[in-house]
């Protein structure tokens, strides 16, 4: 059977990360993971081989189900994110499992790959949840396929999953001008950081400078969209913590954290402003940046050009390299 897309065309096809509600995505992670497993399970092509090269039983089936992460892929350079789950939806991505990806432009050939890439393992939550990143340039919009080849303990499996590439991403692409937006600062709330952030241990330095002032002042910056209290998974807090750890290593760029949902400060804490359907609402800043999910990290140079974009999480090495490139 031919493989099927992990999600319907035009929908959010990646599901592992913290997905919001309302305008960002009103679905539960567990439900979506189950949907992907259901979509991929009977339709993937799997070829497990042992270390001897001999195929196991003909009844062998996929034990490493690819989970596509993020929002969408678009024509141009892409940081393609994915993970793996077992048949019980348990995350099985780990440093001791290697992953390679071959990409196929189905409109041209389902058998000759356009590109291949090694997956770089990244701990999203240290020791608990991991994912892989692979760099690829998509040459045109339409139907694509990815063959995931994983190897662990001498056992190799190859599994194909189909997905779609969009003509254009909703978020600013690398090389594009950053939107100019007014982001909340401590000066707006009398220095009360709890009125700006749901982080349990907020770094005041992340709320000193508004994004539009950084652009006007030709100040390079790292912009983080993360809501530790209202993320529908546990990823926003760990991602923000990882950025804070790297921020302490440099004073050459500014760091700005933005809560992506409309919140109000009451009873000594931030609380959501829900819509008529009881859903979280995206802020004007979130909409200006075209975010359909969170967390997300952008690195912008002193000329206001987006130089790096990281959905979900950036490894310390990725973030350091991006900062170094704009700090000169």
Secondary structure, DSSP 4 states (H G I P E B T S, - for coil): ----BSS-TTS----SS---STTS--S-HHHHHHHHHHHHHTT--B--B-TTS-B--TT---SSEEEEESS-EESEEEEEEEEEE-TT--B---TTSEEEEEEEETTT-SSS-SEEEEPEEEEEETTTEEEEEEEEEE-SSEEEEEEEEEEETTEEEEEEEEEEEESS-SSPPTTSBPP------GGGGTT-GGGT---TT--GGGGSS-HHHHHHTT--EEEEE--TTT-SSSHHHHHHHHHHHHHTT-SSSEEEEE--B-EEEETTEEEE---TTS---B-HHHHHTT-SSS-EEEEE-TTSBEEEEEES---HHHHHHHHHHH--
